[in-house]
Amino acid sequence: MTYENFHSDLTNILNGEYEKEIHDWDKIKAVLLHIVKNNYQGFGRNIVDFIDRGSWERITKIDFKDGNRQLELTWNNGWLYHASIETILIIEHERAFFCINKIILPRQEKAK
């Protein structure tokens, strides 16, 4: 995916509203799915320090649990990350995107 396509799709998901706190769970899911699956540098590798993981990690799977607004990420080394997401904020600056997540009680474990 090119930067232009990534930016256009993200802008459409956000209805053009960057730097505004998002509370809507369906919109949060759409934004995070887009960032992880469609990022223009490929395969989640431009996600630097996403939720306290080292930079340039590869996310291999993303799931959402609607009942408790929980995000589950699986990294290429099998590491699982769980977080209940309250809100997100997307900031765009000089062709870089920053997704700031307000989370509740994160839990991490090694995948089985």
C-alpha positions in Angstrom: 0.0 0.0 0.0 1.3 3.5 -0.8 1.4 6.3 1.7 -1.2 8.2 -0.3 -3.7 5.2 -0.2 -3.0 4.6 3.5 -3.6 8.3 4.3 -6.7 8.5 2.1 -8.2 5.4 3.7 -7.4 6.5 7.2 -8.8 9.9 6.5 -12.1 8.3 5.3 -12.3 6.1 8.5 -11.7 9.2 10.6 -14.1 11.4 8.5 -11.2 13.8 8.2 -11.0 14.4 11.9 -7.4 14.0 13.1 -6.3 14.9 16.7 -9.7 14.2 18.1 -10.3 11.6 20.8 -12.3 8.7 19.5 -14.6 6.8 21.9 -16.7 4.9 19.3 -15.7 1.2 19.5 -16.5 0.4 15.9 -14.4 3.3 14.7 -11.6 2.3 17.1 -11.6 -1.2 15.6 -11.6 0.2 12.1 -8.7 2.5 12.7 -6.5 -0.1 14.5 -7.3 -2.8 11.9 -6.3 -0.3 9.1 -3.0 0.7 10.9 -1.9 -2.9 11.6 -3.0 -4.6 8.4 -2.6 -1.9 5.8 0.3 0.3 6.9 2.2 1.6 3.9 5.6 0.3 5.0 4.2 -3.3 5.4 3.1 -5.9 7.8 3.0 -3.9 11.0 6.7 -3.1 11.0 6.3 0.7 11.2 4.5 0.3 14.5 7.2 1.6 16.9 6.7 0.9 20.6 3.1 0.0 20.0 1.8 -0.7 23.5 5.2 -1.1 25.1 6.7 -3.6 22.6 10.1 -3.0 21.0 10.3 -1.1 17.8 9.9 -2.8 14.5 8.0 -5.8 15.9 5.7 -7.7 13.5 2.1 -8.1 14.5 0.8 -11.3 13.0 -2.8 -11.2 14.3 -5.2 -8.7 15.7 -8.5 -9.6 17.3 -11.2 -7.6 19.1 -13.5 -8.7 22.0 -16.6 -6.5 21.7 -18.0 -7.4 25.2 -15.2 -5.7 27.1 -13.7 -3.5 24.3 -10.6 -5.6 24.4 -7.8 -5.7 21.8 -5.6 -8.8 21.4 -2.4 -8.6 19.4 -0.2 -11.5 18.6 3.4 -10.9 17.6 5.6 -13.0 15.3 7.3 -14.6 18.3 4.0 -15.7 19.8 3.7 -12.9 22.4 0.1 -12.0 23.2 -1.0 -8.6 24.3 -4.4 -7.8 25.8 -5.8 -4.3 26.6 -9.2 -2.9 27.1 -9.3 0.3 25.0 -11.2 3.3 26.3 -10.2 5.8 23.6 -7.7 6.5 20.9 -6.2 9.6 19.3 -4.6 9.8 15.9 -2.0 12.4 15.2 -0.5 13.0 11.7 2.8 14.8 11.4 5.1 14.9 8.4 3.9 11.7 6.8 4.0 9.8 10.1 1.0 8.6 12.1 0.8 8.3 15.8 -2.0 6.3 17.5 -2.3 7.1 21.2 -4.4 4.5 23.1 -6.0 5.0 26.5 -6.1 1.5 27.9 -7.4 -0.2 31.0 -5.6 -3.0 32.9 -3.3 -4.5 30.2 -2.3 -8.1 30.5 0.6 -9.8 28.7 1.4 -13.5 28.3 3.3 -15.9 26.0 1.0 -17.7 23.5 0.5 -21.4 24.0 
